Amino acid sequence: MSRALVIGIGNPWRGDDGVGAAVVQVLAGTPGIQVAKCGGEPAELMQCWAGFDRVILVDAVVTGGTPGAILRLTVDQPLPSIPRHSSHGLGLAEAVELARALGELPPGLVIYGIEPQSTDDGTSLSPAVADAVTTVARAICEELDICRRGAEAQREK
């Protein structure tokens, strides 16, 4: 079985930019998933995901959509140009493309972007983004097949 890592990206002191940290907090302790928090700088991301086969990144991604909207991206192709708005030095797309150029991209990398409402100072998520946290955590469990395996393990006991 491949090792799975979910990385919450962003700054929890900037409102909805803390959505990545909120998702990994929900997933912490889930058997079969390792979680980490990361500011989003390329070198930090590459160091964090080193040695993992499956990596899921969760970050606030500004596309101009409705707050709380969820975007799932794979990195089979270069990432689409997303309007630049990040509390990190480089945006997520730039970090992924740099890792691709350096040959440091994990084989199974998926990104869940959640449209923020506000990235002003503060530690609270907006209601729409807070609602998306549970939806994304559930989607990640399903994607990694954690829910089914957990239920099967309970039946075997």
N, C-alpha and C positions, 0 to 999 in steps of 0.2 A: 504494500500500500504506500502511495506517495505521501510525503509530508505536506500538509497544507498550512499556509500562513495567511492571516488576514491582517493587513496593515491599515490602521486608521491614520489618515493624514490630515494635518491642519493645526490650527491654534484654538484650543478650547477657551481662550480668553477673548475671542473675537466672535461672539454670538454663534451664528450658524456655521462658521468655519470649523467649529468643534464637532461637527456631525460625524466625522470619521472616528474620533475618540469615543463618541457615544455608542456607535455601532460595535466597536471592539469591546466596550464595557459590557454590552448585552451578551456578546459571544464568549467573554472570558469564562473559563472553566468548562466549556463545551468539549466533551471528549472528541478527539480527532482533529481539533482546530487549535493551532497556536496563534496568539494574537500579539500585536506590537503596535505602538504608537510612534509616529515619525513626523517631523516637521515638514518633510517633503523635498528636502535638498537632494539632488541626484546621488551624490556620494553616500549619503546617509541611507537612502533607499536601497542602493545596490548592496551595501554592507548588511542591511537588515534582511534582505531576501536571499542572500547567498546560501546555497545548499538546499533550497526548497524547490520542489517540482511544481507545486501549484501555489500561486500567490494571487490574492484578491486585494486590490487597493480600494479604499473607500475615502472619498474626498468631496468637499463642496465644489461644484463646478458651475460656473456662471455661463449660461447659454442664452439667457433672455426669456427662459420658459417660466412656467408657473412655480412659485416656491413649493418645495417638497417633491417636485417631479423627479423621477429616477431615470437615469440613463445608464445602460449597461454597454460597455465597449470591450471588444477583444483587441489584441494587438497583432493580429495576423497581418494587418496592413498598417501603414503609418496612421497615426491618430488624426482625426479631422482637426482642422484649425479651430480652436475654441477661443472666443474672445478672452484676452489676457486680463485676468483678475485673480490675484493670488496673494496670500499673506506670506508665501514662501518666496525666496529669491527668484527661482524659475517656476514656471507653471508645471503641472503634472505632465502635459503633453511633451514639453521640452525635456523633462527628466526621463521619460520613457524612450524618447527618440535618441537621447544621448546614450542610454544603456544599450539600445539596439545597435548603435554605431560601434560601441565598445565590445559587443558580443557578451553583454552581461544581463540580457533579458531572460527571466525564467521561462521554461518551456510552456507553462500553462499560466499565463498572466491575464487577469480580467480586471476591469475597472468598473466600479459602481460610483457614478457621480450623482450627487443630490443637489438640486437647484436651491441655493440659499435665498432667504428673504432679506437678511441683514447680517453684515459682518462687522457691525459696530462693536465697540468695546462692551464686554459683558460675558457672563458665563451661561446665559440661558439660550436654549434653542427656541426659535419661533414655533408656534403650534404646528404648522404644516410640515416643517422639517422634523420636529419631534415625532410626528406620526410616521414619517418615512423611515425612521430608525428601525422600528420593529419589522416593517415590510422588508427592508434590505437585509436585516439579520436573518429573517426566515428564508429569503431567497438564497442567501449564501449557504445556509444549512442544506437546502434542497440541492443547490448546485454541487456541493461537495458530498452529497448523498449521506450527510450526517444524520438527518432525521430518521431515515429508513434503517440505517445500521444500528442506531440507538434503540429503536423499537424492537428490532430483531434480537439484540443482545438482552433486552428485558424479558422477552418471551422465552429465551433459552435458560433463564435462571429458574 
